[in-house]
Structure formats: C-alpha cells, structure tokens
Amino acid sequence: MSFFIYLATETDLPELTEVMIAALANEPCWQGMKGTWTPQEEYSFTFEMLRSTMANGFKVGGYKCWKVVDENK
C-alpha cells in the first residue's frame, strides 16, 4: 500500500466537510453545539468553517488542512 499526504485545497472542501461531519457524529460537545441544526445547516457551517480557516493559513485561528490519499485505489 502506498499512502501519501498532500496539502488540501479548496477543491477538497466538500469531501473534507463530509469526513469531519462523520467523524463528529457521536462527539457529545459537537452534538450539543449544533443543537437542532438540519443536515444542510451542519454541512454549510462546517464547510464555511473549514474554508475560512484554510484560507487564513497560519494566521491567528487558521490552520493547514491535509489529506491522506491511498494511491492504490
């Protein structure tokens, strides 16, 4: 197996958003924070949060997003 780590770009945001939502599906703090959001509201919030922090890079509150890719698929 060959896995590679790449810096994510804005074109990766839809997939990153779906992964983050799935990863937080059973996380109590996230569930409490989102309250009664619809799935679309949760998606929109998560997408925009990732987009804005990705755009800020290493500025205050920003971070770089990375993706792991299985090159054998």
PQR file of N, CA, C, O and H, with PARSE charges and radii, in Angstrom:
ATOM      1  N   MET A   1       0.834  -1.188   0.000 -0.4000 1.5000
ATOM      2  CA  MET A   1       0.000   0.000   0.000 -0.0000 2.0000
ATOM      3  C   MET A   1       0.869   1.237   0.000  0.5500 1.7000
ATOM      4  O   MET A   1       1.906   1.287   0.660 -0.5500 1.4000
ATOM      5  N   SER A   2       0.439   2.216  -0.737 -0.4000 1.5000
ATOM      6  CA  SER A   2       1.146   3.492  -0.789 -0.0000 2.0000
ATOM      7  C   SER A   2       0.193   4.615  -0.408  0.5500 1.7000
ATOM      8  O   SER A   2      -0.788   4.879  -1.103 -0.5500 1.4000
ATOM      9  H   SER A   2      -0.404   2.175  -1.273  0.4000 1.0000
ATOM     10  N   PHE A   3       0.493   5.260   0.689 -0.4000 1.5000
ATOM     11  CA  PHE A   3      -0.299   6.389   1.133 -0.0000 2.0000
ATOM     12  C   PHE A   3       0.554   7.646   1.037  0.5500 1.7000
ATOM     13  O   PHE A   3       1.751   7.618   1.324 -0.5500 1.4000
ATOM     14  H   PHE A   3       1.290   5.046   1.253  0.4000 1.0000
ATOM     15  N   PHE A   4      -0.061   8.733   0.637 -0.4000 1.5000
ATOM     16  CA  PHE A   4       0.642   9.999   0.519 -0.0000 2.0000
ATOM     17  C   PHE A   4      -0.149  11.080   1.237  0.5500 1.7000
ATOM     18  O   PHE A   4      -1.377  11.020   1.306 -0.5500 1.4000
ATOM     19  H   PHE A   4      -1.034   8.756   0.404  0.4000 1.0000
ATOM     20  N   ILE A   5       0.546  12.051   1.762 -0.4000 1.5000
ATOM     21  CA  ILE A   5      -0.087  13.181   2.445 -0.0000 2.0000
ATOM     22  C   ILE A   5       0.098  14.407   1.561  0.5500 1.7000
ATOM     23  O   ILE A   5       1.211  14.734   1.151 -0.5500 1.4000
ATOM     24  H   ILE A   5       1.543  12.100   1.706  0.4000 1.0000
ATOM     25  N   TYR A   6      -1.004  15.073   1.280 -0.4000 1.5000
ATOM     26  CA  TYR A   6      -0.993  16.267   0.454 -0.0000 2.0000
ATOM     27  C   TYR A   6      -1.652  17.422   1.205  0.5500 1.7000
ATOM     28  O   TYR A   6      -2.526  17.216   2.048 -0.5500 1.4000
ATOM     29  H   TYR A   6      -1.909  14.808   1.614  0.4000 1.0000
ATOM     30  N   LEU A   7      -1.226  18.619   0.889 -0.4000 1.5000
ATOM     31  CA  LEU A   7      -1.909  19.797   1.392 -0.0000 2.0000
ATOM     32  C   LEU A   7      -3.252  19.883   0.680  0.5500 1.7000
ATOM     33  O   LEU A   7      -3.305  19.868  -0.550 -0.5500 1.4000
ATOM     34  H   LEU A   7      -0.516  18.787   0.204  0.4000 1.0000
ATOM     35  N   ALA A   8      -4.323  19.972   1.433 -0.4000 1.5000
ATOM     36  CA  ALA A   8      -5.663  20.049   0.844 -0.0000 2.0000
ATOM     37  C   ALA A   8      -5.878  21.439   0.240  0.5500 1.7000
ATOM     38  O   ALA A   8      -5.296  22.429   0.683 -0.5500 1.4000
ATOM     39  H   ALA A   8      -4.280  19.984   2.432  0.4000 1.0000
ATOM     40  N   THR A   9      -6.724  21.478  -0.774 -0.4000 1.5000
ATOM     41  CA  THR A   9      -7.071  22.747  -1.408 -0.0000 2.0000
ATOM     42  C   THR A   9      -8.583  22.956  -1.302  0.5500 1.7000
ATOM     43  O   THR A   9      -9.309  22.088  -0.816 -0.5500 1.4000
ATOM     44  H   THR A   9      -7.197  20.674  -1.134  0.4000 1.0000
ATOM     45  N   GLU A  10      -9.032  24.093  -1.753 -0.4000 1.5000
ATOM     46  CA  GLU A  10     -10.471  24.377  -1.677 -0.0000 2.0000
ATOM     47  C   GLU A  10     -11.295  23.380  -2.483  0.5500 1.7000
ATOM     48  O   GLU A  10     -12.466  23.169  -2.168 -0.5500 1.4000
ATOM     49  H   GLU A  10      -8.443  24.798  -2.148  0.4000 1.0000
ATOM     50  N   THR A  11     -10.729  22.767  -3.501 -0.4000 1.5000
ATOM     51  CA  THR A  11     -11.484  21.773  -4.264 -0.0000 2.0000
ATOM     52  C   THR A  11     -11.755  20.512  -3.438  0.5500 1.7000
ATOM     53  O   THR A  11     -12.634  19.722  -3.783 -0.5500 1.4000
ATOM     54  H   THR A  11      -9.777  22.939  -3.758  0.4000 1.0000
ATOM     55  N   ASP A  12     -11.008  20.325  -2.356 -0.4000 1.5000
ATOM     56  CA  ASP A  12     -11.198  19.175  -1.470 -0.0000 2.0000
ATOM     57  C   ASP A  12     -12.252  19.434  -0.388  0.5500 1.7000
ATOM     58  O   ASP A  12     -12.620  18.517   0.346 -0.5500 1.4000
ATOM     59  H   ASP A  12     -10.294  20.967  -2.076  0.4000 1.0000
ATOM     60  N   LEU A  13     -12.735  20.664  -0.286 -0.4000 1.5000
ATOM     61  CA  LEU A  13     -13.634  21.021   0.814 -0.0000 2.0000
ATOM     62  C   LEU A  13     -14.898  20.178   0.925  0.5500 1.7000
ATOM     63  O   LEU A  13     -15.268  19.813   2.040 -0.5500 1.4000
ATOM     64  H   LEU A  13     -12.436  21.409  -0.882  0.4000 1.0000
ATOM     65  N   PRO A  14     -15.577  19.851  -0.165 -0.5600 1.5000
ATOM     66  CA  PRO A  14     -16.778  19.015   0.005  0.2800 2.0000
ATOM     67  C   PRO A  14     -16.466  17.678   0.694  0.5500 1.7000
ATOM     68  O   PRO A  14     -17.189  17.255   1.596 -0.5500 1.4000
ATOM     69  N   GLU A  15     -15.392  17.024   0.264 -0.4000 1.5000
ATOM     70  CA  GLU A  15     -15.034  15.743   0.867 -0.0000 2.0000
ATOM     71  C   GLU A  15     -14.549  15.919   2.308  0.5500 1.7000
ATOM     72  O   GLU A  15     -14.909  15.126   3.178 -0.5500 1.4000
ATOM     73  H   GLU A  15     -14.805  17.368  -0.469  0.4000 1.0000
ATOM     74  N   LEU A  16     -13.742  16.942   2.568 -0.4000 1.5000
ATOM     75  CA  LEU A  16     -13.277  17.208   3.934 -0.0000 2.0000
ATOM     76  C   LEU A  16     -14.451  17.496   4.867  0.5500 1.7000
ATOM     77  O   LEU A  16     -14.457  17.070   6.021 -0.5500 1.4000
ATOM     78  H   LEU A  16     -13.450  17.586   1.861  0.4000 1.0000
ATOM     79  N   THR A  17     -15.438  18.219   4.358 -0.4000 1.5000
ATOM     80  CA  THR A  17     -16.619  18.531   5.156 -0.0000 2.0000
ATOM     81  C   THR A  17     -17.371  17.260   5.522  0.5500 1.7000
ATOM     82  O   THR A  17     -17.770  17.084   6.673 -0.5500 1.4000
ATOM     83  H   THR A  17     -15.434  18.566   3.420  0.4000 1.0000
ATOM     84  N   GLU A  18     -17.565  16.383   4.563 -0.4000 1.5000
ATOM     85  CA  GLU A  18     -18.261  15.122   4.828 -0.0000 2.0000
ATOM     86  C   GLU A  18     -17.501  14.267   5.842  0.5500 1.7000
ATOM     87  O   GLU A  18     -18.110  13.657   6.720 -0.5500 1.4000
ATOM     88  H   GLU A  18     -17.241  16.526   3.627  0.4000 1.0000
ATOM     89  N   VAL A  19     -16.183  14.223   5.723 -0.4000 1.5000
ATOM     90  CA  VAL A  19     -15.368  13.444   6.662 -0.0000 2.0000
ATOM     91  C   VAL A  19     -15.473  14.025   8.068  0.5500 1.7000
ATOM     92  O   VAL A  19     -15.615  13.284   9.040 -0.5500 1.4000
ATOM     93  H   VAL A  19     -15.688  14.719   5.010  0.4000 1.0000
ATOM     94  N   MET A  20     -15.403  15.351   8.175 -0.4000 1.5000
ATOM     95  CA  MET A  20     -15.477  15.977   9.500 -0.0000 2.0000
ATOM     96  C   MET A  20     -16.838  15.728  10.150  0.5500 1.7000
ATOM     97  O   MET A  20     -16.907  15.425  11.341 -0.5500 1.4000
ATOM     98  H   MET A  20     -15.288  15.953   7.385  0.4000 1.0000
ATOM     99  N   ILE A  21     -17.899  15.851   9.393 -0.4000 1.5000
ATOM    100  CA  ILE A  21     -19.240  15.613   9.930 -0.0000 2.0000
ATOM    101  C   ILE A  21     -19.364  14.165  10.402  0.5500 1.7000
ATOM    102  O   ILE A  21     -19.908  13.904  11.475 -0.5500 1.4000
ATOM    103  H   ILE A  21     -17.843  16.097   8.425  0.4000 1.0000
ATOM    104  N   ALA A  22     -18.864  13.232   9.608 -0.4000 1.5000
ATOM    105  CA  ALA A  22     -18.916  11.815  10.005 -0.0000 2.0000
ATOM    106  C   ALA A  22     -18.074  11.567  11.254  0.5500 1.7000
ATOM    107  O   ALA A  22     -18.482  10.809  12.134 -0.5500 1.4000
ATOM    108  H   ALA A  22     -18.421  13.444   8.737  0.4000 1.0000
ATOM    109  N   ALA A  23     -16.904  12.199  11.338 -0.4000 1.5000
ATOM    110  CA  ALA A  23     -16.021  11.999  12.480 -0.0000 2.0000
ATOM    111  C   ALA A  23     -16.619  12.540  13.774  0.5500 1.7000
ATOM    112  O   ALA A  23     -16.339  12.019  14.854 -0.5500 1.4000
ATOM    113  H   ALA A  23     -16.572  12.814  10.623  0.4000 1.0000
ATOM    114  N   LEU A  24     -17.441  13.582  13.669 -0.4000 1.5000
ATOM    115  CA  LEU A  24     -18.027  14.212  14.861 -0.0000 2.0000
ATOM    116  C   LEU A  24     -19.447  13.728  15.159  0.5500 1.7000
ATOM    117  O   LEU A  24     -20.102  14.246  16.064 -0.5500 1.4000
ATOM    118  H   LEU A  24     -17.669  14.004  12.791  0.4000 1.0000
ATOM    119  N   ALA A  25     -19.913  12.755  14.415 -0.4000 1.5000
ATOM    120  CA  ALA A  25     -21.306  12.303  14.534 -0.0000 2.0000
ATOM    121  C   ALA A  25     -21.682  11.871  15.948  0.5500 1.7000
ATOM    122  O   ALA A  25     -22.831  12.052  16.352 -0.5500 1.4000
ATOM    123  H   ALA A  25     -19.380  12.334  13.680  0.4000 1.0000
ATOM    124  N   ASN A  26     -20.760  11.313  16.698 -0.4000 1.5000
ATOM    125  CA  ASN A  26     -21.056  10.847  18.055 -0.0000 2.0000
ATOM    126  C   ASN A  26     -20.290  11.614  19.122  0.5500 1.7000
ATOM    127  O   ASN A  26     -20.174  11.151  20.257 -0.5500 1.4000
ATOM    128  H   ASN A  26     -19.827  11.166  16.369  0.4000 1.0000
ATOM    129  N   GLU A  27     -19.770  12.772  18.770 -0.4000 1.5000
ATOM    130  CA  GLU A  27     -18.992  13.563  19.709 -0.0000 2.0000
ATOM    131  C   GLU A  27     -19.949  14.456  20.501  0.5500 1.7000
ATOM    132  O   GLU A  27     -20.599  15.320  19.912 -0.5500 1.4000
ATOM    133  H   GLU A  27     -19.863  13.147  17.848  0.4000 1.0000
ATOM    134  N   PRO A  28     -20.052  14.270  21.822 -0.5600 1.5000
ATOM    135  CA  PRO A  28     -21.056  14.979  22.621  0.2800 2.0000
ATOM    136  C   PRO A  28     -20.981  16.503  22.550  0.5500 1.7000
ATOM    137  O   PRO A  28     -22.016  17.166  22.479 -0.5500 1.4000
ATOM    138  N   CYS A  29     -19.783  17.061  22.568 -0.4000 1.5000
ATOM    139  CA  CYS A  29     -19.661  18.521  22.534 -0.0000 2.0000
ATOM    140  C   CYS A  29     -20.203  19.076  21.216  0.5500 1.7000
ATOM    141  O   CYS A  29     -20.941  20.061  21.208 -0.5500 1.4000
ATOM    142  H   CYS A  29     -18.943  16.522  22.626  0.4000 1.0000
ATOM    143  N   TRP A  30     -19.834  18.438  20.103 -0.4000 1.5000
ATOM    144  CA  TRP A  30     -20.312  18.866  18.785 -0.0000 2.0000
ATOM    145  C   TRP A  30     -21.827  18.721  18.691  0.5500 1.7000
ATOM    146  O   TRP A  30     -22.511  19.610  18.184 -0.5500 1.4000
ATOM    147  H   TRP A  30     -19.234  17.638  20.109  0.4000 1.0000
ATOM    148  N   GLN A  31     -22.342  17.615  19.174 -0.4000 1.5000
ATOM    149  CA  GLN A  31     -23.786  17.392  19.126 -0.0000 2.0000
ATOM    150  C   GLN A  31     -24.530  18.459  19.929  0.5500 1.7000
ATOM    151  O   GLN A  31     -25.577  18.948  19.503 -0.5500 1.4000
ATOM    152  H   GLN A  31     -21.786  16.892  19.585  0.4000 1.0000
ATOM    153  N   GLY A  32     -23.988  18.815  21.085 -0.4000 1.5000
ATOM    154  CA  GLY A  32     -24.615  19.862  21.893 -0.0000 2.0000
ATOM    155  C   GLY A  32     -24.540  21.218  21.230  0.5500 1.7000
ATOM    156  O   GLY A  32     -25.494  21.994  21.284 -0.5500 1.4000
ATOM    157  H   GLY A  32     -23.137  18.418  21.431  0.4000 1.0000
ATOM    158  N   MET A  33     -23.401  21.512  20.596 -0.4000 1.5000
ATOM    159  CA  MET A  33     -23.232  22.806  19.953 -0.0000 2.0000
ATOM    160  C   MET A  33     -24.175  22.968  18.764  0.5500 1.7000
ATOM    161  O   MET A  33     -24.774  24.029  18.583 -0.5500 1.4000
ATOM    162  H   MET A  33     -22.627  20.881  20.552  0.4000 1.0000
ATOM    163  N   LYS A  34     -24.307  21.919  17.956 -0.4000 1.5000
ATOM    164  CA  LYS A  34     -25.136  22.067  16.754 -0.0000 2.0000
ATOM    165  C   LYS A  34     -26.625  22.033  17.065  0.5500 1.7000
ATOM    166  O   LYS A  34     -27.437  22.498  16.265 -0.5500 1.4000
ATOM    167  H   LYS A  34     -23.821  21.058  18.103  0.4000 1.0000
ATOM    168  N   GLY A  35     -26.987  21.491  18.213 -0.4000 1.5000
ATOM    169  CA  GLY A  35     -28.388  21.518  18.632 -0.0000 2.0000
ATOM    170  C   GLY A  35     -29.338  20.921  17.613  0.5500 1.7000
ATOM    171  O   GLY A  35     -29.249  19.737  17.287 -0.5500 1.4000
ATOM    172  H   GLY A  35     -26.328  21.114  18.863  0.4000 1.0000
ATOM    173  N   THR A  36     -30.243  21.738  17.113 -0.4000 1.5000
ATOM    174  CA  THR A  36     -31.279  21.253  16.198 -0.0000 2.0000
ATOM    175  C   THR A  36     -31.011  21.607  14.734  0.5500 1.7000
ATOM    176  O   THR A  36     -31.939  21.671  13.927 -0.5500 1.4000
ATOM    177  H   THR A  36     -30.315  22.700  17.377  0.4000 1.0000
ATOM    178  N   TRP A  37     -29.744  21.837  14.398 -0.4000 1.5000
ATOM    179  CA  TRP A  37     -29.420  22.126  13.005 -0.0000 2.0000
ATOM    180  C   TRP A  37     -29.915  21.014  12.097  0.5500 1.7000
ATOM    181  O   TRP A  37     -29.896  19.838  12.462 -0.5500 1.4000
ATOM    182  H   TRP A  37     -28.991  21.785  15.053  0.4000 1.0000
ATOM    183  N   THR A  38     -30.352  21.398  10.929 -0.4000 1.5000
ATOM    184  CA  THR A  38     -30.667  20.410   9.891 -0.0000 2.0000
ATOM    185  C   THR A  38     -29.333  19.903   9.325  0.5500 1.7000
ATOM    186  O   THR A  38     -28.300  20.543   9.519 -0.5500 1.4000
ATOM    187  H   THR A  38     -30.367  22.353  10.632  0.4000 1.0000
ATOM    188  N   PRO A  39     -29.348  18.772   8.634 -0.5600 1.5000
ATOM    189  CA  PRO A  39     -28.103  18.310   7.997  0.2800 2.0000
ATOM    190  C   PRO A  39     -27.496  19.366   7.061  0.5500 1.7000
ATOM    191  O   PRO A  39     -26.274  19.506   6.994 -0.5500 1.4000
ATOM    192  N   GLN A  40     -28.339  20.101   6.349 -0.4000 1.5000
ATOM    193  CA  GLN A  40     -27.827  21.150   5.456 -0.0000 2.0000
ATOM    194  C   GLN A  40     -27.174  22.281   6.240  0.5500 1.7000
ATOM    195  O   GLN A  40     -26.134  22.794   5.827 -0.5500 1.4000
ATOM    196  H   GLN A  40     -29.331  19.988   6.403  0.4000 1.0000
ATOM    197  N   GLU A  41     -27.762  22.676   7.354 -0.4000 1.5000
ATOM    198  CA  GLU A  41     -27.160  23.726   8.184 -0.0000 2.0000
ATOM    199  C   GLU A  41     -25.816  23.271   8.754  0.5500 1.7000
ATOM    200  O   GLU A  41     -24.859  24.044   8.789 -0.5500 1.4000
ATOM    201  H   GLU A  41     -28.607  22.259   7.690  0.4000 1.0000
ATOM    202  N   GLU A  42     -25.748  22.016   9.199 -0.4000 1.5000
ATOM    203  CA  GLU A  42     -24.490  21.478   9.712 -0.0000 2.0000
ATOM    204  C   GLU A  42     -23.431  21.460   8.607  0.5500 1.7000
ATOM    205  O   GLU A  42     -22.283  21.840   8.841 -0.5500 1.4000
ATOM    206  H   GLU A  42     -26.526  21.387   9.170  0.4000 1.0000
ATOM    207  N   TYR A  43     -23.811  21.024   7.416 -0.4000 1.5000
ATOM    208  CA  TYR A  43     -22.879  20.974   6.290 -0.0000 2.0000
ATOM    209  C   TYR A  43     -22.387  22.383   5.953  0.5500 1.7000
ATOM    210  O   TYR A  43     -21.186  22.605   5.796 -0.5500 1.4000
ATOM    211  H   TYR A  43     -24.743  20.715   7.226  0.4000 1.0000
ATOM    212  N   SER A  44     -23.313  23.323   5.843 -0.4000 1.5000
ATOM    213  CA  SER A  44     -22.941  24.698   5.478 -0.0000 2.0000
ATOM    214  C   SER A  44     -22.000  25.315   6.503  0.5500 1.7000
ATOM    215  O   SER A  44     -21.006  25.941   6.134 -0.5500 1.4000
ATOM    216  H   SER A  44     -24.289  23.143   5.970  0.4000 1.0000
ATOM    217  N   PHE A  45     -22.305  25.144   7.793 -0.4000 1.5000
ATOM    218  CA  PHE A  45     -21.454  25.683   8.847 -0.0000 2.0000
ATOM    219  C   PHE A  45     -20.057  25.057   8.789  0.5500 1.7000
ATOM    220  O   PHE A  45     -19.054  25.768   8.847 -0.5500 1.4000
ATOM    221  H   PHE A  45     -23.112  24.635   8.092  0.4000 1.0000
ATOM    222  N   THR A  46     -19.995  23.746   8.676 -0.4000 1.5000
ATOM    223  CA  THR A  46     -18.720  23.034   8.676 -0.0000 2.0000
ATOM    224  C   THR A  46     -17.898  23.413   7.449  0.5500 1.7000
ATOM    225  O   THR A  46     -16.696  23.658   7.561 -0.5500 1.4000
ATOM    226  H   THR A  46     -20.810  23.168   8.629  0.4000 1.0000
ATOM    227  N   PHE A  47     -18.524  23.464   6.296 -0.4000 1.5000
ATOM    228  CA  PHE A  47     -17.847  23.848   5.048 -0.0000 2.0000
ATOM    229  C   PHE A  47     -17.239  25.235   5.187  0.5500 1.7000
ATOM    230  O   PHE A  47     -16.067  25.438   4.871 -0.5500 1.4000
ATOM    231  H   PHE A  47     -19.500  23.265   6.205  0.4000 1.0000
ATOM    232  N   GLU A  48     -18.033  26.192   5.660 -0.4000 1.5000
ATOM    233  CA  GLU A  48     -17.546  27.575   5.781 -0.0000 2.0000
ATOM    234  C   GLU A  48     -16.451  27.684   6.831  0.5500 1.7000
ATOM    235  O   GLU A  48     -15.494  28.434   6.640 -0.5500 1.4000
ATOM    236  H   GLU A  48     -18.985  26.028   5.918  0.4000 1.0000
ATOM    237  N   MET A  49     -16.569  26.955   7.935 -0.4000 1.5000
ATOM    238  CA  MET A  49     -15.540  26.977   8.969 -0.0000 2.0000
ATOM    239  C   MET A  49     -14.215  26.464   8.391  0.5500 1.7000
ATOM    240  O   MET A  49     -13.167  27.076   8.600 -0.5500 1.4000
ATOM    241  H   MET A  49     -17.347  26.346   8.090  0.4000 1.0000
ATOM    242  N   LEU A  50     -14.262  25.347   7.670 -0.4000 1.5000
ATOM    243  CA  LEU A  50     -13.050  24.807   7.066 -0.0000 2.0000
ATOM    244  C   LEU A  50     -12.497  25.745   6.000  0.5500 1.7000
ATOM    245  O   LEU A  50     -11.287  25.961   5.931 -0.5500 1.4000
ATOM    246  H   LEU A  50     -15.113  24.849   7.501  0.4000 1.0000
ATOM    247  N   ARG A  51     -13.372  26.303   5.171 -0.4000 1.5000
ATOM    248  CA  ARG A  51     -12.929  27.204   4.106 -0.0000 2.0000
ATOM    249  C   ARG A  51     -12.231  28.429   4.670  0.5500 1.7000
ATOM    250  O   ARG A  51     -11.162  28.807   4.191 -0.5500 1.4000
ATOM    251  H   ARG A  51     -14.355  26.128   5.228  0.4000 1.0000
ATOM    252  N   SER A  52     -12.818  29.052   5.679 -0.4000 1.5000
ATOM    253  CA  SER A  52     -12.238  30.278   6.217 -0.0000 2.0000
ATOM    254  C   SER A  52     -10.929  30.014   6.959  0.5500 1.7000
ATOM    255  O   SER A  52      -9.992  30.805   6.854 -0.5500 1.4000
ATOM    256  H   SER A  52     -13.687  28.745   6.068  0.4000 1.0000
ATOM    257  N   THR A  53     -10.853  28.916   7.707 -0.4000 1.5000
ATOM    258  CA  THR A  53      -9.601  28.638   8.408 -0.0000 2.0000
ATOM    259  C   THR A  53      -8.516  28.182   7.436  0.5500 1.7000
ATOM    260  O   THR A  53      -7.338  28.469   7.649 -0.5500 1.4000
ATOM    261  H   THR A  53     -11.615  28.274   7.793  0.4000 1.0000
ATOM    262  N   MET A  54      -8.899  27.477   6.374 -0.4000 1.5000
ATOM    263  CA  MET A  54      -7.928  27.079   5.360 -0.0000 2.0000
ATOM    264  C   MET A  54      -7.383  28.323   4.652  0.5500 1.7000
ATOM    265  O   MET A  54      -6.187  28.402   4.373 -0.5500 1.4000
ATOM    266  H   MET A  54      -9.856  27.243   6.201  0.4000 1.0000
ATOM    267  N   ALA A  55      -8.233  29.269   4.369 -0.4000 1.5000
ATOM    268  CA  ALA A  55      -7.825  30.485   3.673 -0.0000 2.0000
ATOM    269  C   ALA A  55      -6.889  31.336   4.522  0.5500 1.7000
ATOM    270  O   ALA A  55      -6.066  32.077   3.984 -0.5500 1.4000
ATOM    271  H   ALA A  55      -9.205  29.204   4.596  0.4000 1.0000
ATOM    272  N   ASN A  56      -7.007  31.237   5.848 -0.4000 1.5000
ATOM    273  CA  ASN A  56      -6.165  32.032   6.743 -0.0000 2.0000
ATOM    274  C   ASN A  56      -4.786  31.428   6.970  0.5500 1.7000
ATOM    275  O   ASN A  56      -3.916  32.084   7.544 -0.5500 1.4000
ATOM    276  H   ASN A  56      -7.676  30.635   6.285  0.4000 1.0000
ATOM    277  N   GLY A  57      -4.572  30.204   6.538 -0.4000 1.5000
ATOM    278  CA  GLY A  57      -3.260  29.584   6.690 -0.0000 2.0000
ATOM    279  C   GLY A  57      -2.794  29.591   8.125  0.5500 1.7000
ATOM    280  O   GLY A  57      -3.496  29.095   9.006 -0.5500 1.4000
ATOM    281  H   GLY A  57      -5.278  29.671   6.072  0.4000 1.0000
ATOM    282  N   PHE A  58      -1.614  30.148   8.379 -0.4000 1.5000
ATOM    283  CA  PHE A  58      -1.061  30.154   9.728 -0.0000 2.0000
ATOM    284  C   PHE A  58      -1.380  31.424  10.501  0.5500 1.7000
ATOM    285  O   PHE A  58      -0.794  31.660  11.557 -0.5500 1.4000
ATOM    286  H   PHE A  58      -1.044  30.551   7.663  0.4000 1.0000
ATOM    287  N   LYS A  59      -2.285  32.238  10.005 -0.4000 1.5000
ATOM    288  CA  LYS A  59      -2.688  33.423  10.762 -0.0000 2.0000
ATOM    289  C   LYS A  59      -3.431  32.983  12.011  0.5500 1.7000
ATOM    290  O   LYS A  59      -3.771  31.808  12.151 -0.5500 1.4000
ATOM    291  H   LYS A  59      -2.762  32.046   9.147  0.4000 1.0000
ATOM    292  N   VAL A  60      -3.682  33.904  12.907 -0.4000 1.5000
ATOM    293  CA  VAL A  60      -4.371  33.578  14.159 -0.0000 2.0000
ATOM    294  C   VAL A  60      -5.687  32.869  13.856  0.5500 1.7000
ATOM    295  O   VAL A  60      -6.518  33.388  13.112 -0.5500 1.4000
ATOM    296  H   VAL A  60      -3.406  34.858  12.793  0.4000 1.0000
ATOM    297  N   GLY A  61      -5.873  31.691  14.429 -0.4000 1.5000
ATOM    298  CA  GLY A  61      -7.101  30.931  14.243 -0.0000 2.0000
ATOM    299  C   GLY A  61      -7.116  30.084  12.986  0.5500 1.7000
ATOM    300  O   GLY A  61      -8.071  29.342  12.759 -0.5500 1.4000
ATOM    301  H   GLY A  61      -5.198  31.269  15.034  0.4000 1.0000
ATOM    302  N   GLY A  62      -6.083  30.176  12.164 -0.4000 1.5000
ATOM    303  CA  GLY A  62      -6.047  29.408  10.927 -0.0000 2.0000
ATOM    304  C   GLY A  62      -5.194  28.161  11.061  0.5500 1.7000
ATOM    305  O   GLY A  62      -4.377  28.053  11.975 -0.5500 1.4000
ATOM    306  H   GLY A  62      -5.307  30.779  12.348  0.4000 1.0000
ATOM    307  N   TYR A  63      -5.378  27.250  10.176 -0.4000 1.5000
ATOM    308  CA  TYR A  63      -4.564  26.040  10.158 -0.0000 2.0000
ATOM    309  C   TYR A  63      -4.516  25.485   8.748  0.5500 1.7000
ATOM    310  O   TYR A  63      -5.334  25.844   7.901 -0.5500 1.4000
ATOM    311  H   TYR A  63      -6.042  27.337   9.433  0.4000 1.0000
ATOM    312  N   LYS A  64      -3.568  24.622   8.505 -0.4000 1.5000
ATOM    313  CA  LYS A  64      -3.476  23.974   7.202 -0.0000 2.0000
ATOM    314  C   LYS A  64      -4.238  22.662   7.258  0.5500 1.7000
ATOM    315  O   LYS A  64      -4.199  21.954   8.265 -0.5500 1.4000
ATOM    316  H   LYS A  64      -2.904  24.330   9.193  0.4000 1.0000
ATOM    317  N   CYS A  65      -4.924  22.345   6.185 -0.4000 1.5000
ATOM    318  CA  CYS A  65      -5.674  21.096   6.083 -0.0000 2.0000
ATOM    319  C   CYS A  65      -4.877  20.129   5.210  0.5500 1.7000
ATOM    320  O   CYS A  65      -4.374  20.494   4.147 -0.5500 1.4000
ATOM    321  H   CYS A  65      -4.955  22.920   5.368  0.4000 1.0000
ATOM    322  N   TRP A  66      -4.778  18.905   5.678 -0.4000 1.5000
ATOM    323  CA  TRP A  66      -4.038  17.876   4.953 -0.0000 2.0000
ATOM    324  C   TRP A  66      -4.979  16.746   4.608  0.5500 1.7000
ATOM    325  O   TRP A  66      -5.985  16.539   5.286 -0.5500 1.4000
ATOM    326  H   TRP A  66      -5.187  18.608   6.541  0.4000 1.0000
ATOM    327  N   LYS A  67      -4.658  16.013   3.555 -0.4000 1.5000
ATOM    328  CA  LYS A  67      -5.449  14.845   3.185 -0.0000 2.0000
ATOM    329  C   LYS A  67      -4.508  13.671   2.944  0.5500 1.7000
ATOM    330  O   LYS A  67      -3.395  13.836   2.445 -0.5500 1.4000
ATOM    331  H   LYS A  67      -3.841  16.181   3.004  0.4000 1.0000
ATOM    332  N   VAL A  68      -4.970  12.504   3.304 -0.4000 1.5000
ATOM    333  CA  VAL A  68      -4.213  11.270   3.075 -0.0000 2.0000
ATOM    334  C   VAL A  68      -4.875  10.552   1.914  0.5500 1.7000
ATOM    335  O   VAL A  68      -6.091  10.360   1.909 -0.5500 1.4000
ATOM    336  H   VAL A  68      -5.874  12.369   3.710  0.4000 1.0000
ATOM    337  N   VAL A  69      -4.081  10.157   0.935 -0.4000 1.5000
ATOM    338  CA  VAL A  69      -4.602   9.529  -0.271 -0.0000 2.0000
ATOM    339  C   VAL A  69      -3.964   8.155  -0.437  0.5500 1.7000
ATOM    340  O   VAL A  69      -2.744   8.008  -0.365 -0.5500 1.4000
ATOM    341  H   VAL A  69      -3.094  10.313   0.939  0.4000 1.0000
ATOM    342  N   ASP A  70      -4.804   7.158  -0.659 -0.4000 1.5000
ATOM    343  CA  ASP A  70      -4.348   5.810  -0.977 -0.0000 2.0000
ATOM    344  C   ASP A  70      -4.174   5.758  -2.490  0.5500 1.7000
ATOM    345  O   ASP A  70      -5.157   5.699  -3.228 -0.5500 1.4000
ATOM    346  H   ASP A  70      -5.795   7.278  -0.717  0.4000 1.0000
ATOM    347  N   GLU A  71      -2.950   5.780  -2.945 -0.4000 1.5000
ATOM    348  CA  GLU A  71      -2.665   5.830  -4.374 -0.0000 2.0000
ATOM    349  C   GLU A  71      -2.996   4.508  -5.091  0.5500 1.7000
ATOM    350  O   GLU A  71      -2.948   4.442  -6.319 -0.5500 1.4000
ATOM    351  H   GLU A  71      -2.151   5.828  -2.345  0.4000 1.0000
ATOM    352  N   ASN A  72      -3.327   3.472  -4.333 -0.4000 1.5000
ATOM    353  CA  ASN A  72      -3.641   2.177  -4.954 -0.0000 2.0000
ATOM    354  C   ASN A  72      -5.095   2.057  -5.355  0.5500 1.7000
ATOM    355  O   ASN A  72      -5.474   1.056  -5.962 -0.5500 1.4000
ATOM    356  H   ASN A  72      -3.366   3.526  -3.335  0.4000 1.0000
ATOM    357  N   LYS A  73      -5.913   3.024  -5.045 -0.4000 1.5000
ATOM    358  CA  LYS A  73      -7.334   2.957  -5.372 -0.0000 2.0000
ATOM    359  C   LYS A  73      -7.640   3.752  -6.590  0.5500 1.7000
ATOM    360  O   LYS A  73      -8.793   3.810  -7.016 -0.5500 1.4000
ATOM    361  H   LYS A  73      -5.605   3.838  -4.551  0.4000 1.0000
TER
END
